């Protein structure tokens, strides 16, 4: 799979430690991580598409990717449609103010893709963190984020190891020939086991049926998020969206599965 496993594991542990520390401290610390991740992912996305000749409204896209989670946390989900609409309007005005007609439709589409994919979908992590501020239901949001993170990581690790050892049947070869049916099944089993184990210790996700339903959501949508990103990487003819996370590629490469899982959760 072309990964430096020692580096990937070490960096993964550092990320996990920072995330768990934020969860244990206070929800606003989780928000800070979400804003950082969404902002860096947006920078990577707009940088790569610009390298490939597109001309998106980069500043607008990055601001929306940061503003979405902030609005979600401090105001609530009712703020998100307004953030997305204002981003669309601002991007449109940017192109209207340009000196010439420079493929506004594909460039607006690219801008909107980054805003929706990273800014809107990432905002659901901020919404979940904010739930822990609601009186009477402490830790519900942070507990959910923790079990989600465990499930997504378990899915990735299970798919990687089973796929490497026994992968023979590519699921979508035109997107990623290394991602196999065997790897998908390995990731599915790992997700179910990991979510079940955490649910045994959880005050929030302590119903076996609910935990199983969440595991199914993760094992289906985490790989879907990975394929979604891989499809665009194949289209752009790049290996990774960035290099900021040693052993993993970029921030967007590391958190692509989360972006699909968060809204569903």
N, C-alpha and C positions, 0 to 999 in steps of 0.2 A: 504493500500500500504506500510505500515511499515515505513513511514517517520515521523520524528519529524517536524511537519509543521511549528511551530514557529521558530525553528532553521533554517529550510530550507529557509523560507521567509527572515529572517534576513540576512543570508549569501548571498542569492540571491541578495538582495538589495545592499550589500557591493560590490559584483562582478559587478553589473550593474553600480554603481557609479564610480568604478575604470575604467570600460570600457568607459563610457560616457566621463569621464574626459580625457582619452587618445585620444578619437576621437576629442574632442574640442581643445586639445592642439596642437598636431602635429602627422603626420602619423608614424613617427619613434617610438613614444610612443606606438602606436598600435602594431607595429612590436615587441617591447619588450614584450608585453603581449602575443602575438602569440608564440614567441619563448619559453617563460616560460611555457605556457600551453602545447605546443607540447613536450617540454622536460620532464615535470612532467608526462604527459600521457604515454610517452615512458618508463620512469622509472617504472611506475605502471605495464604496460603491460609486460615488460620483467621480472620484479620481480615475477609476478603471474605465468607466464608460466614456469619460472625456479623452483618455488615452486612445480609445478606439474610434475617435472621430465624432462622437456625439457632442452636442453643446447644451447640456441641461442647465436649468437655473440652479446652479450648485449651492449658492449661499442660502437661497430660499429652502431648498431641500434639506440642508443640514439644520437650519433653524427649526424647521417643522419636525424633524426627527428628535430634536431636543425639547421643543415646546410641547409636543404631544404628551410625553410622559409627565412633564411638569404640570400641565393642565389637568391631566387625568388624576394625579395625586392630590393636587390642591383644590380642584373644583369638582371633579367627578366625571363620569362617562358622558354626561350631557355636554361637556366642553369639547369633546373630540370631534363631532361633526363640524363645529365652528372652526377649529384649528385646521382641519383638512380643507374646508372651503376657502378659508383665508389664504392657505398655502397655494391652492389652485389659482385664486385670483391674483396673488402676488407674482406667481410664475408667469401667468398670462400677461400681466402688465409689463413684466421684464422683457418679454418677447415683443410686445407692442412697441416698447420704447427702443427696440433695436434699430440699427441703421439700415438693415436690409432684411429681406425674407430669407431666413436660414433654416429651412425645414422645421417650422414651428411645431407641426403636429407630432413627428417622432420625438422631438426634443421635449415637448410638453409631456408626451407619454412616458418617456424615460424619467423625467422629473417626478411625475405622479407615481410611477412604480416605486421609486425610492421612498417617497413620502408615505405611501400606504404600507409597503412591505416592512419598512424599518420603523418609521415614526408611529403609525397607527397600531400595528401588531405588537410592537415593543411596548406600547403604552399600557397594555394589559398586565404587564409585570408591575407597573406603578399602581394600577388599580388594585391588584391583589395586595400589594404592600399596604396601600391605604386602608384596606378593610381592617387591618390590625389596629387602626386608630379608633374604630367604632366602639363606644362603651358597651360593655356586657359580652363582647365576643373577642377577647384578647387572643392574639396569636393565630387567629384563623387564616389570615392572609399570609403571614410568614411561614406558618406550618405548610400551607399549600405550595408556596414557592419552594420550600425545602424538598417536599416529596416529589414535586415536579422535576427539580434539578437532579435528584437521585435517579428518577426513572429515565430521564433523557440521557444521562451519562451512562447508566447501565445499558440502555439500548445501544448506544454508540460502541461501548466496549464489547458487549456480547456479539454485535454484528461484525466488529473488526476481527475478533479472535476466531469465531466460528467461520466467518467468510474466508479468512486467511488459511485456515486449516482444511476446510472442507467445501469451500465455495466452488460450484461447478456450473450453476445455472444463472446467467445474468438476467436480472429482472427487466431493466431497460438499457440494453447494451449501447444504444445510440447516445444515451446520456452519460452513463458511467459503467464501463464493462467490469469494473472491480466490485460493484455492488450486486450481490447474488441473492437468490431465494434462500439459500442455506444461511447466509449471513442475516437476512431479514428474520428468519425463524429463530436463530440464535439470539438476536437482539430482543425479539418478542418474549422469549422465555426469561432472559435476564431481567427485562423490565418487570414482568409479572412477579418474579421472585423478590426483586429489590423493593418494589412498592409494597408487597405483602409484608416483608420484614419490617419496613419502616412503620407500616400501619399498626403493627403489634405494639409499638411504643408511642403511637401518636394519640393525643387527646382529640384531635380534629378528624383525622381520617381513620377512625377505629371501627367502622362498619365494613365488613369484608366485601359486601356487594358493591358499595361505593368505591372502595379501594380498587377492586377489580375493574370497575367501569373506567376509573381514571387511568389505570394501567393500559387498558385497551385504547383509550384516547391517545396516550403517549406512544404506544408501540405502532400505531397507524400513522400518526401525524408527525412524529419526529423524523422518520425516514422520508415522509412526503416533503417536509421542509428542506431536508438535505437534497433530495432530488430536484426540488424547485430551484435551489441555488446552483446545483451542478448543471442544470439545463442552461442557465444563463452564462455560467463559466464556459461551457462548451460553445455557446453562441459567440461569446467574446474571444474565444480561443486563448483562455488564460488558465493557469493551474489553480491559483488562489486569488482571492480578492485583496489580500495583503500579506504582510510578513511580521506584523507586530506581536503575534503570539507564537513564540518559538515552538516548533514541533506540531503546531496546529494550523499554521497559515495566518489568516487575518482574523479580526474580531468577528466579522460576518461569517467566515468559514466555521468558527467555533460555535456560534450561537444561532445558526440557521434553523436547527431543529426546534429550538425554543420558540422562535417566532410563530411557528404554526401551532404549537401546543398551547401557548398562553391563552389566546382567545377562547379556544375550545374548553380549556380548564375553567 
